[in-house]
Amino acid sequence: MPGYDFDLFVIGGGSGGVRAARLAAGYGARVAVAEEHRIGGTCVIRGCIPKKLLAYAAHYAADIEDAAGFGWRIEGAHFDWPTLIANKDCEIDRLNGIYKKLLADAGVTMIEGRAVLADPHTIAIAGRRLTAARVLIAVGAWPEVPDEMAAHAITSNEAFHLPALPRRVVIVGGGFVAVEFASIFNGLGSTVVQLYRGEKILRGFDDDVRQTLAVELIKTGIDLRLNSTIRAVEKSSAGLLLDLADGTRLETDVLLCATGRRPKTAGLGLSEAGVTLDDRGAVIVDAYSCSNVGHIHAIGDCTDRRNLTPVAIREGAAFADTVFGGRPTPVDHATVPMAVFSQPPVACVGLTQAEAHALHGAVDIYRSTFRPMKHTLSGRDERTMMKLVVERTGGRVLGAHMVGADAPEIIQGLAIAVKLGATKEDFDRTVAIHPTAAEEFVLMRGAVP
């Protein structure tokens, strides 16, 4: 596009921005990506990937304990936090290098620094002013910390870089991040208290999932306290002293706040460029990720639609196909599978029971809870829960939900069936793989309303 330095300038080098930049460059566009931290964004640098590595590490304690029932005697096992963090950092460095190479190989210009809009077509960064025909905002979101905790709490960002494993951890929140870090620190040997202001953790998930996971987390040793909030925090000689709203007090070495994230759009010059934001700072976009300013687009968590890395990647690809590939491609935000890497893990796809009732009226529910085969020998008191939500009139499977080992791997396969509109009869006709936990999804009988 003549008259501009670039055809596309992407602000934010996370998974969504990188995908959009690479594909746009593949269509022949002149593309630049600006990133103020490290290429890879939240998921690669301070989110999904390092979190999953820590979750793997946390599971070894249970595996070692379970091994005794299978005849193994493992003595002298010792966990070393600095080794885990160093190895995690090496892997993040490797992935950061891969992302940079992917952009370089695609011919994308990478610029380090904070980019802001000086006007609707001009980007100010690192003392330079560059122009672009189109701008894509892909800056993601950032953890929020309530005022009463701000001076003392860390967030998930800092949790990946603690110098030592804390002896005591208090985690505030009931969502993905809170539940996952509670399992991580508990599995690695910390004493964990999780405080959540609501009546059930994992707001937005199916109620059976929420209830089942709460029970299982408590079994692992996490002190889960619902309807609980912090009134004040002060530093003491022994660490941090927390005053709770119910009058009780807690001492801890680390206070981790996981109470939500806010679109990281402040100070980017978006409002000044005429872009409409909502009251949380999210860029309001249409089905094609276009803002009210026709040449300014946004994808990923900064739009506050479905805040998941694979969704941001899909949105980035759809944007490139639409704008530079000549193939208008909206993103379907329905039937998006989700996973929580707690211990045990959670995964789901489709509608919850409550959502299905609201949208479809009468539905049939198939639910199964059982002790996994592995734990008949390990002796561990852990239960798996599986659930199908089925449209009563047509028999279509509207939702699949699971709490238990390998839930994310199992639900990823079921997500294809749910997306394609498979019926309960289709599930019933499918031959089971035996012996597996997954076979229960094709063997469920006896629906309840």
Protein Blocks (a to p, Z undefined) as FASTA:
>chain_A
ZZiabfbdcehjbfklmmmmmmmmmnopacddddfkbghijmlmmmmmmmmmmmmmmmmm
mmmmmmmmnopacehiacdfklmmmmmmmmmmmmmmmmmmmmmmnopacdedddddfbfk
bcceehiacddfbdcddebpaddddfklmmmpccfklmmmcfbdcfbdcdedjbfklmmm
mmmmmmnopacddddfbfbehihiafklmmmmmmmmmmnopacdehiacfbdcddfklpa
dddfkopacddfbdcddebccdfkehnlmmmnopacdfkopacddfkopafblkbccehj
lnopagcfklmmmmmmmmmmmmmnopacdddfehiacddddddddddedjdfklmmmmno
padddddddddfklmmnopacdddddddddfklopafbdcdedehklmmmmmmmmmmmno
pafklmmmpccddddfklmmmmgghiaZZ
